[in-house]
Amino acid sequence: MSILGLGFLYFVPDDNQGMFVFFSFVWKFLCGVGAGINSTASFAIIATHYKDQREKTIGMMEAFSGIGLLIGPIFGGIMHQIGGYLLPFLATCKNLIFASLTTFSLALTYFLLYPMIAFTLNKINQLERDKVN
């Protein structure tokens, strides 16, 4: 949401620079909070799931973050040339919304459908055992 807020700075009137600067700091602060939360969660997941290859995995995560920081401004500049100030922010928000919906659907599948499938398979196994006996 903070990325979308930065995009909406486009609509701040030109004569009100104080409001532009204030909201720029607010949105960048929120971007930093989100990045800190994401980084902490990523390191916790790596430490939990990759105990034997933790250093290698953290190195790969940092390398790909660095590549993204190098390549991102190039794509942002290209999108700015094509669609103006708002296009990079709207494209990022579209991708974040898609990623959020994908994550939600995967969680829904895991927590709701998996128990139902396991229950159904258990019932089928019980019926097959009853037929044999």
DSSP file (Angstrom, degrees, kcal/mol; ACC not computed):
  #  RESIDUE AA STRUCTURE BP1 BP2  ACC     N-H-->O    O-->H-N    N-H-->O    O-->H-N    TCO  KAPPA ALPHA  PHI   PSI    X-CA   Y-CA   Z-CA
    1    1 A M     >        0   0    0      0, 0.0     4,-2.1     0, 0.0     5,-0.1   0.000 360.0 360.0 360.0 -30.8    0.0    0.0    0.0
    2    2 A S  H  >  +     0   0    0      1,-0.2     4,-1.9     2,-0.2    29,-0.1   0.853 360.0  54.6 -68.5 -31.0    2.9    2.4    0.7
    3    3 A I  H  > S+     0   0    0      2,-0.2     4,-1.7     1,-0.2    -1,-0.2   0.915 108.0  49.3 -64.9 -41.9    4.0    2.0   -3.0
    4    4 A L  H  > S+     0   0    0      1,-0.2     4,-1.9     2,-0.2    -2,-0.2   0.884 107.6  55.4 -63.5 -38.2    0.5    3.0   -4.1
    5    5 A G  H  < S+     0   0    0     -4,-2.1     4,-0.5     1,-0.2    -1,-0.2   0.893 105.3  51.7 -61.5 -39.9    0.7    6.0   -1.7
    6    6 A L  H >< S+     0   0    0     -4,-1.9     3,-0.9     1,-0.2    -1,-0.2   0.880 108.5  52.2 -63.4 -36.3    3.9    7.1   -3.4
    7    7 A G  H >< S+     0   0    0     -4,-1.7     3,-1.5     1,-0.2    -1,-0.2   0.870 103.2  57.4 -66.0 -36.0    2.2    6.9   -6.7
    8    8 A F  G >< S+     0   0    0     -4,-1.9     3,-1.6     1,-0.3    -1,-0.2   0.553  81.5  85.3 -75.8  -5.7   -0.6    9.1   -5.5
    9    9 A L  G X  S+     0   0    0     -3,-0.9     3,-1.5    -4,-0.5    -1,-0.3   0.721  74.2  76.7 -62.2 -18.5    1.8   11.8   -4.7
   10   10 A Y  G <  S+     0   0    0     -3,-1.5    -1,-0.3     1,-0.3    -2,-0.2   0.812  89.8  54.6 -58.2 -30.6    1.3   12.7   -8.3
   11   11 A F  G <  S+     0   0    0     -3,-1.6    -1,-0.3    -4,-0.1    -2,-0.2   0.454  78.4 111.1 -89.4  -0.5   -2.0   14.2   -7.4
   12   12 A V  S <  S-     0   0    0     -3,-1.5    -3,-0.0    -4,-0.2     5,-0.0  -0.587  81.7-103.6 -71.2 131.9   -0.7   16.6   -4.7
   13   13 A P    >   -     0   0    0      0, 0.0     3,-1.3     0, 0.0     7,-0.2  -0.224  20.8-126.6 -59.1 145.9   -1.0   20.2   -6.0
   14   14 A D  T 3  S+     0   0    0      1,-0.3     3,-0.2    -3,-0.1    -2,-0.1   0.785 107.0  58.3 -63.8 -28.9    2.2   21.8   -7.3
   15   15 A D  T 3  S+     0   0    0      1,-0.2     2,-0.7     2,-0.1    -1,-0.3   0.565  94.1  69.9 -81.1  -6.4    1.7   24.8   -5.1
   16   16 A N    <>  +     0   0    0     -3,-1.3     4,-1.5     1,-0.2    -1,-0.2  -0.641  51.5 155.0-112.0  74.1    1.7   22.7   -1.9
   17   17 A Q  H  >  +     0   0    0     -2,-0.7     4,-2.6     1,-0.2     5,-0.2   0.813  69.8  61.7 -70.5 -30.4    5.3   21.5   -1.5
   18   18 A G  H  > S+     0   0    0      1,-0.2     4,-2.5     2,-0.2    -1,-0.2   0.918 105.2  46.4 -61.7 -43.3    5.0   21.0    2.2
   19   19 A M  H  > S+     0   0    0      2,-0.2     4,-2.6     1,-0.2     5,-0.2   0.891 111.8  52.5 -66.5 -38.5    2.3   18.5    1.9
   20   20 A F  H  X S+     0   0    0     -4,-1.5     4,-2.0     2,-0.2    -2,-0.2   0.936 112.3  44.2 -61.5 -47.4    4.3   16.7   -0.9
   21   21 A V  H  X S+     0   0    0     -4,-2.6     4,-2.3     2,-0.2    -2,-0.2   0.916 113.4  51.6 -65.0 -43.3    7.4   16.4    1.3
   22   22 A F  H  X S+     0   0    0     -4,-2.5     4,-2.3     1,-0.2    -2,-0.2   0.952 113.8  42.2 -59.3 -51.3    5.3   15.3    4.4
   23   23 A F  H  X S+     0   0    0     -4,-2.6     4,-2.7     1,-0.2     5,-0.2   0.811 110.0  58.7 -69.8 -28.1    3.5   12.5    2.6
   24   24 A S  H  X S+     0   0    0     -4,-2.0     4,-2.3    -5,-0.2    -1,-0.2   0.936 109.6  43.9 -62.1 -45.1    6.8   11.5    0.8
   25   25 A F  H  X S+     0   0    0     -4,-2.3     4,-2.3     2,-0.2    -2,-0.2   0.904 113.7  50.9 -65.8 -40.9    8.4   11.0    4.2
   26   26 A V  H  X S+     0   0    0     -4,-2.3     4,-2.1     2,-0.2    -2,-0.2   0.942 113.9  43.4 -62.2 -47.5    5.3    9.2    5.6
   27   27 A W  H  X S+     0   0    0     -4,-2.7     4,-2.2     1,-0.2    -1,-0.2   0.892 114.4  49.0 -69.1 -38.6    5.1    6.8    2.6
   28   28 A K  H  X S+     0   0    0     -4,-2.3     4,-2.3    -5,-0.2    -1,-0.2   0.872 109.4  53.8 -68.2 -34.5    8.8    6.1    2.5
   29   29 A F  H  X S+     0   0    0     -4,-2.3     4,-2.3     2,-0.2    -2,-0.2   0.934 110.2  46.9 -60.7 -45.2    8.7    5.4    6.3
   30   30 A L  H  X S+     0   0    0     -4,-2.1     4,-2.4     1,-0.2    -2,-0.2   0.866 109.7  53.7 -65.8 -35.7    5.9    2.9    5.7
   31   31 A C  H  X S+     0   0    0     -4,-2.2     4,-2.5     2,-0.2    -1,-0.2   0.917 109.5  48.9 -61.6 -42.3    8.0    1.3    2.8
   32   32 A G  H  X S+     0   0    0     -4,-2.3     4,-2.4     2,-0.2    -2,-0.2   0.890 109.7  50.7 -65.3 -40.0   10.9    1.0    5.2
   33   33 A V  H  X S+     0   0    0     -4,-2.3     4,-2.3     2,-0.2    -1,-0.2   0.932 112.2  47.5 -62.7 -44.9    8.7   -0.7    7.9
   34   34 A G  H  X S+     0   0    0     -4,-2.4     4,-2.5     1,-0.2    -2,-0.2   0.901 111.8  49.6 -62.9 -41.3    7.4   -3.1    5.3
   35   35 A A  H  X S+     0   0    0     -4,-2.5     4,-2.6     2,-0.2    -1,-0.2   0.890 110.7  50.7 -65.7 -38.4   10.9   -3.9    4.0
   36   36 A G  H  X S+     0   0    0     -4,-2.4     4,-2.4     2,-0.2    -2,-0.2   0.908 111.3  47.3 -64.8 -41.8   12.1   -4.5    7.6
   37   37 A I  H  X S+     0   0    0     -4,-2.3     4,-2.4     2,-0.2     5,-0.2   0.923 113.6  48.5 -64.0 -44.2    9.2   -6.8    8.3
   38   38 A N  H  X S+     0   0    0     -4,-2.5     4,-2.4     1,-0.2    -2,-0.2   0.917 112.5  48.1 -63.0 -43.7    9.8   -8.7    5.1
   39   39 A S  H  X S+     0   0    0     -4,-2.6     4,-2.5     2,-0.2     5,-0.2   0.916 112.0  48.8 -64.5 -43.8   13.6   -9.0    5.7
   40   40 A T  H  X S+     0   0    0     -4,-2.4     4,-2.1     1,-0.2    -1,-0.2   0.922 113.1  47.2 -62.8 -44.4   13.1  -10.3    9.3
   41   41 A A  H  X S+     0   0    0     -4,-2.4     4,-2.3     2,-0.2    -1,-0.2   0.898 111.2  52.0 -64.7 -39.5   10.5  -12.8    8.2
   42   42 A S  H  X S+     0   0    0     -4,-2.4     4,-2.4     1,-0.2    -2,-0.2   0.926 110.5  46.9 -63.3 -44.7   12.8  -14.0    5.3
   43   43 A F  H  X S+     0   0    0     -4,-2.5     4,-2.6     1,-0.2    -1,-0.2   0.879 111.6  51.9 -65.3 -36.5   15.8  -14.5    7.6
   44   44 A A  H  X S+     0   0    0     -4,-2.1     4,-1.7    -5,-0.2    -2,-0.2   0.907 110.3  48.0 -66.1 -40.5   13.6  -16.4   10.2
   45   45 A I  H  X S+     0   0    0     -4,-2.3     4,-2.7     2,-0.2     5,-0.3   0.920 113.1  48.1 -65.4 -43.2   12.3  -18.7    7.5
   46   46 A I  H  X S+     0   0    0     -4,-2.4     4,-2.3     1,-0.2    -2,-0.2   0.927 111.0  50.5 -62.8 -44.5   15.8  -19.3    6.2
   47   47 A A  H  < S+     0   0    0     -4,-2.6    -1,-0.2     1,-0.2    -2,-0.2   0.832 116.2  43.0 -63.5 -31.5   17.2  -20.0    9.7
   48   48 A T  H  < S+     0   0    0     -4,-1.7     3,-0.4    -5,-0.2    -2,-0.2   0.913 123.9  30.6 -80.1 -44.9   14.4  -22.5   10.3
   49   49 A H  H  < S+     0   0    0     -4,-2.7    -2,-0.2     1,-0.2    -3,-0.2   0.689 122.2  43.4 -94.6 -19.6   14.2  -24.4    7.1
   50   50 A Y     <  +     0   0    0     -4,-2.3     3,-0.2    -5,-0.3    -1,-0.2  -0.430  62.8 147.6-124.1  57.9   17.9  -24.3    5.9
   51   51 A K  S >  S+     0   0    0     -3,-0.4     3,-0.6     1,-0.2     4,-0.2   0.871  76.6  43.3 -63.0 -38.3   19.9  -25.0    9.0
   52   52 A D  T 3  S+     0   0    0      1,-0.2    -1,-0.2    -3,-0.2     3,-0.1   0.730 126.3  31.6 -82.4 -20.9   22.7  -26.8    7.3
   53   53 A Q  T 3> S+     0   0    0     -3,-0.2     4,-2.4    -7,-0.2     5,-0.2  -0.095  78.6 128.3-123.9  34.4   22.9  -24.4    4.3
   54   54 A R  H <> S+     0   0    0     -3,-0.6     4,-2.7     1,-0.2     5,-0.2   0.909  73.1  47.6 -59.6 -47.2   21.9  -21.2    6.1
   55   55 A E  H  > S+     0   0    0      1,-0.2     4,-2.4     2,-0.2    -1,-0.2   0.913 113.4  47.9 -64.3 -43.1   24.9  -19.1    5.0
   56   56 A K  H  > S+     0   0    0      2,-0.2     4,-2.2     1,-0.2    -1,-0.2   0.914 113.9  47.2 -63.1 -43.3   24.6  -20.1    1.4
   57   57 A T  H  X S+     0   0    0     -4,-2.4     4,-2.4     2,-0.2    -2,-0.2   0.897 111.9  49.1 -68.6 -40.6   20.9  -19.4    1.3
   58   58 A I  H  X S+     0   0    0     -4,-2.7     4,-2.6    -5,-0.2    -1,-0.2   0.906 110.9  52.0 -64.2 -40.1   21.3  -16.0    3.0
   59   59 A G  H  X S+     0   0    0     -4,-2.4     4,-2.4    -5,-0.2    -2,-0.2   0.904 109.8  48.3 -61.2 -41.9   24.0  -15.2    0.5
   60   60 A M  H  X S+     0   0    0     -4,-2.2     4,-2.5     2,-0.2     5,-0.2   0.907 111.2  50.6 -64.8 -41.1   21.7  -16.1   -2.4
   61   61 A M  H  X S+     0   0    0     -4,-2.4     4,-1.9     1,-0.2    -2,-0.2   0.923 112.9  45.6 -62.9 -43.7   18.9  -14.0   -0.9
   62   62 A E  H  X S+     0   0    0     -4,-2.6     4,-2.3     2,-0.2    -1,-0.2   0.882 111.7  52.7 -67.1 -38.0   21.2  -11.0   -0.5
   63   63 A A  H  X S+     0   0    0     -4,-2.4     4,-2.3     1,-0.2    -2,-0.2   0.932 111.4  45.2 -63.7 -45.4   22.6  -11.5   -4.1
   64   64 A F  H  X S+     0   0    0     -4,-2.5     4,-2.2     2,-0.2    -1,-0.2   0.839 110.9  53.9 -70.1 -30.9   19.2  -11.5   -5.7
   65   65 A S  H  X S+     0   0    0     -4,-1.9     4,-2.2    -5,-0.2    -1,-0.2   0.918 109.7  48.6 -64.2 -42.3   18.1   -8.5   -3.6
   66   66 A G  H  X S+     0   0    0     -4,-2.3     4,-1.5     2,-0.2    -2,-0.2   0.897 109.8  51.0 -63.4 -40.9   21.1   -6.7   -4.9
   67   67 A I  H  X S+     0   0    0     -4,-2.3     4,-2.7     1,-0.2     5,-0.3   0.911 110.3  50.2 -62.6 -41.9   20.3   -7.7   -8.5
   68   68 A G  H  X S+     0   0    0     -4,-2.2     4,-2.6     1,-0.2    -2,-0.2   0.887 108.5  51.9 -63.1 -39.0   16.8   -6.4   -8.0
   69   69 A L  H  < S+     0   0    0     -4,-2.2    -1,-0.2     1,-0.2    -2,-0.2   0.790 114.2  44.6 -68.5 -26.5   18.1   -3.1   -6.6
   70   70 A L  H  < S+     0   0    0     -4,-1.5     4,-0.4    -5,-0.2    -2,-0.2   0.883 121.5  35.5 -81.2 -40.9   20.3   -2.8   -9.7
   71   71 A I  H >X S+     0   0    0     -4,-2.7     4,-1.8     1,-0.2     3,-0.7   0.804 102.5  74.0 -85.6 -30.7   17.8   -3.8  -12.4
   72   72 A G  H 3X S+     0   0    0     -4,-2.6     4,-2.8    -5,-0.3     5,-0.2   0.891  93.8  50.9 -53.8 -48.6   14.7   -2.3  -10.8
   73   73 A P  H 3> S+     0   0    0      0, 0.0     4,-2.5     0, 0.0    -1,-0.3   0.828 106.9  56.2 -62.1 -29.0   15.5    1.4  -11.6
   74   74 A I  H <> S+     0   0    0     -3,-0.7     4,-2.2    -4,-0.4    -2,-0.2   0.959 111.7  41.3 -65.0 -49.2   16.1    0.5  -15.2
   75   75 A F  H  X S+     0   0    0     -4,-1.8     4,-2.7     1,-0.2     5,-0.2   0.884 114.2  53.4 -65.8 -37.5   12.6   -1.0  -15.6
   76   76 A G  H  X S+     0   0    0     -4,-2.8     4,-2.3    -5,-0.2    -1,-0.2   0.906 109.4  48.6 -62.1 -41.2   11.1    1.8  -13.5
   77   77 A G  H  X S+     0   0    0     -4,-2.5     4,-2.2     2,-0.2    -2,-0.2   0.900 111.2  49.7 -65.1 -40.6   12.8    4.3  -15.9
   78   78 A I  H  X S+     0   0    0     -4,-2.2     4,-1.9     2,-0.2    -2,-0.2   0.933 112.5  47.1 -63.7 -45.0   11.5    2.5  -19.0
   79   79 A M  H  X S+     0   0    0     -4,-2.7     4,-3.4     1,-0.2     5,-0.4   0.882 110.1  53.7 -64.5 -36.5    8.0    2.4  -17.5
   80   80 A H  H  X S+     0   0    0     -4,-2.3     4,-1.9     1,-0.2    -1,-0.2   0.900 108.8  48.9 -63.7 -40.1    8.2    6.1  -16.6
   81   81 A Q  H  < S+     0   0    0     -4,-2.2    -1,-0.2     2,-0.2    -2,-0.2   0.871 118.3  40.8 -65.4 -36.0    9.2    6.9  -20.2
   82   82 A I  H  < S+     0   0    0     -4,-1.9    -2,-0.2    -5,-0.2    -3,-0.2   0.942 135.1  10.9 -77.9 -49.3    6.2    4.8  -21.6
   83   83 A G  H  < S-     0   0    0     -4,-3.4     3,-0.3     1,-0.3     4,-0.3   0.379  98.4-120.2-119.8   5.1    3.5    5.7  -19.1
   84   84 A G     <  -     0   0    0     -4,-1.9     3,-0.4    -5,-0.4    -1,-0.3  -0.387  59.0 -33.5  88.3-168.3    4.5    8.7  -17.0
   85   85 A Y  S  > S+     0   0    0      1,-0.2     4,-0.5     2,-0.1    -1,-0.2   0.843 132.1  49.6 -61.5 -39.5    4.9    9.0  -13.3
   86   86 A L  H  > S+     0   0    0     -3,-0.3     4,-2.6     1,-0.2     3,-0.4   0.793  90.4  77.2 -77.5 -28.5    2.1    6.6  -12.2
   87   87 A L  H  > S+     0   0    0     -3,-0.4     4,-2.7    -4,-0.3     5,-0.3   0.876  92.8  49.6 -57.2 -45.9    2.9    3.6  -14.4
   88   88 A P  H  > S+     0   0    0      0, 0.0     4,-1.9     0, 0.0    -1,-0.2   0.905 115.4  45.1 -60.5 -37.7    5.8    2.2  -12.3
   89   89 A F  H  X S+     0   0    0     -4,-0.5     4,-2.4    -3,-0.4    -2,-0.2   0.907 114.1  47.5 -71.6 -41.3    3.7    2.4   -9.1
   90   90 A L  H  X S+     0   0    0     -4,-2.6     4,-2.3     2,-0.2    -1,-0.2   0.883 111.8  50.9 -67.5 -37.3    0.6    1.0  -10.6
   91   91 A A  H  X S+     0   0    0     -4,-2.7     4,-2.2    -5,-0.3    -1,-0.2   0.917 111.3  48.2 -65.0 -42.2    2.5   -1.9  -12.1
   92   92 A T  H  X S+     0   0    0     -4,-1.9     4,-2.4    -5,-0.3    -2,-0.2   0.915 111.9  49.1 -63.9 -42.7    4.1   -2.7   -8.8
   93   93 A C  H  X S+     0   0    0     -4,-2.4     4,-2.6     2,-0.2     5,-0.2   0.889 108.9  53.1 -64.9 -38.5    0.8   -2.5   -7.0
   94   94 A K  H  X S+     0   0    0     -4,-2.3     4,-2.4     1,-0.2    -1,-0.2   0.932 111.2  46.5 -60.8 -44.5   -0.7   -4.9   -9.6
   95   95 A N  H  X S+     0   0    0     -4,-2.2     4,-2.5     1,-0.2    -2,-0.2   0.890 112.6  49.6 -65.5 -39.0    2.1   -7.4   -9.0
   96   96 A L  H  X S+     0   0    0     -4,-2.4     4,-2.3     2,-0.2    -2,-0.2   0.889 110.8  49.3 -68.0 -38.0    1.7   -7.1   -5.2
   97   97 A I  H  X S+     0   0    0     -4,-2.6     4,-2.6     2,-0.2     5,-0.2   0.923 112.0  48.9 -65.5 -43.2   -2.0   -7.6   -5.4
   98   98 A F  H  X S+     0   0    0     -4,-2.4     4,-2.4    -5,-0.2    -2,-0.2   0.920 112.2  48.2 -61.3 -43.8   -1.5  -10.7   -7.6
   99   99 A A  H  X S+     0   0    0     -4,-2.5     4,-2.5     2,-0.2    -1,-0.2   0.887 111.6  50.5 -64.3 -38.9    1.1  -12.0   -5.2
  100  100 A S  H  X S+     0   0    0     -4,-2.3     4,-2.6     2,-0.2    -2,-0.2   0.920 111.6  46.9 -65.3 -43.9   -1.2  -11.4   -2.2
  101  101 A L  H  X S+     0   0    0     -4,-2.6     4,-2.6     2,-0.2    -2,-0.2   0.895 112.5  50.4 -65.3 -39.0   -4.1  -13.2   -3.9
  102  102 A T  H  X S+     0   0    0     -4,-2.4     4,-2.4    -5,-0.2    -2,-0.2   0.930 111.9  47.3 -63.3 -45.1   -1.8  -16.1   -4.9
  103  103 A T  H  X S+     0   0    0     -4,-2.5     4,-2.4     1,-0.2    -2,-0.2   0.912 112.6  49.7 -62.6 -42.7   -0.5  -16.4   -1.3
  104  104 A F  H  X S+     0   0    0     -4,-2.6     4,-2.7     1,-0.2    -2,-0.2   0.911 111.2  48.5 -63.2 -42.3   -4.1  -16.3    0.1
  105  105 A S  H  X S+     0   0    0     -4,-2.6     4,-2.5     2,-0.2    -1,-0.2   0.887 111.6  49.8 -68.1 -36.4   -5.3  -18.9   -2.3
  106  106 A L  H  X S+     0   0    0     -4,-2.4     4,-2.6     2,-0.2    -1,-0.2   0.915 112.5  47.2 -65.8 -41.2   -2.4  -21.2   -1.5
  107  107 A A  H  X S+     0   0    0     -4,-2.4     4,-2.9     2,-0.2     5,-0.3   0.915 112.4  50.1 -64.5 -41.8   -3.0  -20.8    2.2
  108  108 A L  H  X>S+     0   0    0     -4,-2.7     4,-2.2     1,-0.2     5,-1.0   0.914 111.7  48.6 -61.7 -43.1   -6.7  -21.4    1.7
  109  109 A T  I  X>S+     0   0    0     -4,-2.5     5,-1.7     3,-0.2     4,-0.6   0.928 114.9  44.7 -61.8 -45.6   -5.9  -24.6   -0.3
  110  110 A Y  I  <5S+     0   0    0     -4,-2.6    -2,-0.2     3,-0.2    -1,-0.2   0.932 120.8  36.4 -67.4 -46.4   -3.5  -25.8    2.4
  111  111 A F  I  <5S+     0   0    0     -4,-2.9    -1,-0.2    -5,-0.2    -2,-0.2   0.729 131.1  25.0 -85.0 -22.0   -5.6  -25.1    5.4
  112  112 A L  I  X5S+     0   0    0     -4,-2.2     4,-1.1    -5,-0.3    -3,-0.2   0.826 126.1  37.1-107.2 -48.7   -9.1  -25.9    4.0
  113  113 A L  I  X<S+     0   0    0     -5,-1.0     4,-2.8    -4,-0.6     5,-0.2   0.887 109.1  60.6 -77.1 -37.3   -8.8  -28.4    1.2
  114  114 A Y  H  ><S+     0   0    0     -5,-1.7     4,-2.7     1,-0.2     5,-0.2   0.925 106.0  46.5 -58.6 -46.7   -5.9  -30.5    2.5
  115  115 A P  H  > S+     0   0    0      0, 0.0     4,-2.5     0, 0.0    -1,-0.2   0.887 113.2  50.5 -62.3 -35.4   -7.8  -31.6    5.6
  116  116 A M  H  X S+     0   0    0     -4,-1.1     4,-2.4     2,-0.2    -2,-0.2   0.912 112.1  46.6 -67.9 -40.3  -10.9  -32.4    3.4
  117  117 A I  H  X S+     0   0    0     -4,-2.8     4,-2.7     2,-0.2     5,-0.2   0.923 113.2  49.0 -65.6 -43.5   -8.8  -34.4    1.0
  118  118 A A  H  X S+     0   0    0     -4,-2.7     4,-2.1    -5,-0.2    -2,-0.2   0.909 111.8  49.3 -62.7 -41.4   -7.1  -36.3    3.9
  119  119 A F  H  X S+     0   0    0     -4,-2.5     4,-2.2    -5,-0.2    -2,-0.2   0.924 112.2  47.9 -62.9 -44.7  -10.5  -37.0    5.5
  120  120 A T  H  X S+     0   0    0     -4,-2.4     4,-2.4     1,-0.2    -2,-0.2   0.914 111.9  48.9 -64.3 -44.0  -11.9  -38.3    2.2
  121  121 A L  H  X S+     0   0    0     -4,-2.7     4,-2.4     1,-0.2    -1,-0.2   0.878 110.1  52.3 -63.5 -36.9   -8.9  -40.5    1.6
  122  122 A N  H  X S+     0   0    0     -4,-2.1     4,-2.2    -5,-0.2    -2,-0.2   0.912 109.8  48.6 -63.5 -43.0   -9.1  -41.9    5.1
  123  123 A K  H  X S+     0   0    0     -4,-2.2     4,-2.5     2,-0.2    -2,-0.2   0.901 110.8  50.8 -64.1 -41.1  -12.8  -42.7    4.5
  124  124 A I  H  X S+     0   0    0     -4,-2.4     4,-2.3     1,-0.2    -2,-0.2   0.922 110.4  49.3 -63.1 -43.5  -12.0  -44.4    1.2
  125  125 A N  H  X S+     0   0    0     -4,-2.4     4,-2.3     1,-0.2    -1,-0.2   0.893 110.7  50.5 -62.2 -40.0   -9.3  -46.5    3.0
  126  126 A Q  H  X S+     0   0    0     -4,-2.2     4,-2.2     2,-0.2    -2,-0.2   0.917 110.7  48.9 -64.1 -42.8  -11.7  -47.5    5.7
  127  127 A L  H  X S+     0   0    0     -4,-2.5     4,-1.8     1,-0.2    -2,-0.2   0.888 111.5  49.3 -64.3 -38.9  -14.3  -48.6    3.2
  128  128 A E  H  X S+     0   0    0     -4,-2.3     4,-1.8     2,-0.2    -1,-0.2   0.889 111.1  49.3 -67.7 -38.3  -11.8  -50.6    1.3
  129  129 A R  H  X S+     0   0    0     -4,-2.3     4,-1.9     1,-0.2    -2,-0.2   0.877 109.9  52.0 -66.5 -36.3  -10.6  -52.3    4.5
  130  130 A D  H  < S+     0   0    0     -4,-2.2    -2,-0.2     1,-0.2    -1,-0.2   0.857 108.0  51.7 -68.4 -33.8  -14.2  -53.1    5.4
  131  131 A K  H  < S+     0   0    0     -4,-1.8    -1,-0.2     1,-0.2    -2,-0.2   0.887 109.5  49.9 -67.6 -39.0  -14.8  -54.7    2.0
  132  132 A V  H  <        0   0    0     -4,-1.8    -2,-0.2     1,-0.3    -1,-0.2   0.890 360.0 360.0 -67.4 -39.3  -11.7  -56.9    2.4
  133  133 A N     <        0   0    0     -4,-1.9    -1,-0.3    -5,-0.1    -2,-0.2   0.478 360.0 360.0 -79.7 360.0  -12.8  -58.0    5.9
